[in-house]
Amino acid sequence: TLVRDHLGSIRVHGTGEIQYVVQAAASQVEAYAARAARGEMPMAEARARALDAVRSLRYGTDGYVFVVDTAARIVMHPVKPALDETDGSAIRDVDGVAHFAEMARAGRRPGGGVVAYRWPRPGSTVPERKLSYARGVPAWGWVLASGMYLDKVEGAARAAAVRAALVAGGLLLAVAG
């Protein structure tokens, strides 16, 4: 149907904002990695500063960026700091998706990748459908990721599809009339 096709398009193309945020965060991390590689600062300081920069990133109403490594160890999660420095490879959502492992895998691919899973919003314990983009920073073996909850995206897509259907219906009436 028109609505289902439109939702599929939003899921594929709707990752643009999170992709942009993750790319920007990765650029910051890569700049710190380059400074450390040139000997401008110790590696430990560069990593700490990079993590502080990523930890402070926020966008929209509940957007943030987190870091895992290529083995799915959670390096830094700004909303759930209890996860920092833990093994995320076995953590699964309510549907059985090992999302941190999937993000580590997606981040190892050239250009990164997208992972669908369920995760609670900040301040909640109820898992909701989420789509995250993950991109690697090979110099440090890190993967940066961020996501968006699909309820808002799908609501906007349905509204756009209804508007499109109303316009199309109006055009048909005008032509037939």
Secondary structure, DSSP 8 states (H G I E B T S, - for coil): -HHHHHHHHHHHHTTHHHHHHHHHHHHHHHHHHHHHHTTSS-HHHHHHHHHHHHHT-EETTTEE-EEEETT-EEEE-SS-GGGTTEE-TT---TT---HHHHHHHHHHSTT-EEEEEEEE-TT--SEEEEEEEEEEETTTTEEEEEEEEHHHHHHHHHHHHHHHHHHHHHHHHHHH-
